[in-house]
Amino acid sequence: MPVKRSAELPETLLLMKEKETWIAYMLWFFLGFAGVHKFYLGRMGWGILYLLTGGLFFFGWFIDLFTLPSQVRQANSEMRSEIAGAPRLAA
């Protein structure tokens, strides 16, 4: 059985953990008022806030309709930085 080189390992980890925009939209549509899409993207604080306020009284839920793709890109970018060992940028 061939042994994977260490250079291939981070890419494998990235593929296993990378967030998908379509999944985020499905979570947003069905459970967005409860912040489930925020939890999926690793935004625990925002998820709790959405959970307690009903998606910021549905205003935040509506705004996420337009900003969700950039939120997914940012979450994936932060994850790539963590896997590569680079310092994480504050959002």
C-alpha positions as CSV (number, residue, x, y, z in Angstrom):
1,M,0.0,0.0,0.0
2,P,1.5,3.3,-1.0
3,V,2.2,5.9,1.7
4,K,0.9,9.4,1.1
5,R,3.4,12.1,1.1
6,S,3.1,14.8,3.8
7,A,2.5,17.5,1.2
8,E,-0.7,15.7,0.1
9,L,-2.2,15.5,3.6
10,P,-3.3,19.2,4.0
11,E,-5.1,19.0,0.7
12,T,-6.9,15.9,1.9
13,L,-7.9,17.6,5.1
14,L,-9.1,20.6,3.2
15,L,-11.3,18.5,0.9
16,M,-12.8,16.8,4.0
17,K,-13.6,20.0,5.8
18,E,-14.4,22.6,3.0
19,K,-17.8,24.2,3.3
20,E,-20.2,24.1,0.4
21,T,-22.3,27.1,-0.6
22,W,-25.4,25.0,-1.6
23,I,-25.4,23.3,1.9
24,A,-25.2,26.7,3.6
25,Y,-28.1,27.9,1.5
26,M,-30.2,24.8,2.4
27,L,-29.5,25.4,6.1
28,W,-30.2,29.1,5.7
29,F,-33.5,28.5,4.0
30,F,-34.9,25.8,6.3
31,L,-33.2,26.7,9.6
32,G,-31.7,30.1,9.1
33,F,-33.9,31.8,11.7
34,A,-32.2,29.5,14.2
35,G,-28.7,30.3,13.0
36,V,-27.9,26.7,11.8
37,H,-26.0,28.1,8.7
38,K,-23.9,30.2,11.0
39,F,-23.0,27.2,13.1
40,Y,-22.1,25.3,9.9
41,L,-19.7,28.1,9.0
42,G,-18.1,28.0,12.4
43,R,-19.5,31.3,13.6
44,M,-20.7,30.1,17.0
45,G,-21.3,33.5,18.4
46,W,-23.5,34.6,15.5
47,G,-25.3,31.2,15.6
48,I,-26.2,31.8,19.2
49,L,-27.3,35.3,18.5
50,Y,-29.5,34.2,15.6
51,L,-30.9,31.4,17.7
52,L,-31.9,33.8,20.5
53,T,-33.3,36.5,18.2
54,G,-34.9,34.5,15.4
55,G,-32.3,35.4,12.8
56,L,-31.9,39.0,14.1
57,F,-35.7,39.3,13.8
58,F,-35.5,38.0,10.2
59,F,-33.5,41.1,9.1
60,G,-30.2,39.2,9.4
61,W,-31.7,36.2,7.8
62,F,-32.7,38.2,4.8
63,I,-29.3,39.9,4.5
64,D,-27.7,36.5,4.5
65,L,-29.5,35.7,1.3
66,F,-27.1,38.1,-0.5
67,T,-23.9,37.6,1.7
68,L,-23.9,33.8,2.2
69,P,-21.5,33.0,-0.7
70,S,-18.9,35.5,0.6
71,Q,-19.3,34.0,4.1
72,V,-18.6,30.5,2.8
73,R,-15.5,31.8,0.9
74,Q,-14.3,33.5,4.1
75,A,-14.8,30.4,6.2
76,N,-13.0,28.2,3.7
77,S,-10.2,30.7,3.5
78,E,-9.7,30.8,7.2
79,M,-9.8,27.0,7.3
80,R,-7.1,26.8,4.6
81,S,-4.9,29.2,6.6
82,E,-5.3,27.0,9.7
83,I,-4.5,23.8,7.9
84,A,-1.4,25.5,6.2
85,G,-0.3,26.7,9.7
86,A,-0.5,30.4,8.7
87,P,-1.7,32.8,11.3
88,R,-5.5,33.5,11.2
89,L,-6.7,36.9,10.2
90,A,-9.4,38.5,12.4
91,A,-12.7,38.9,10.6
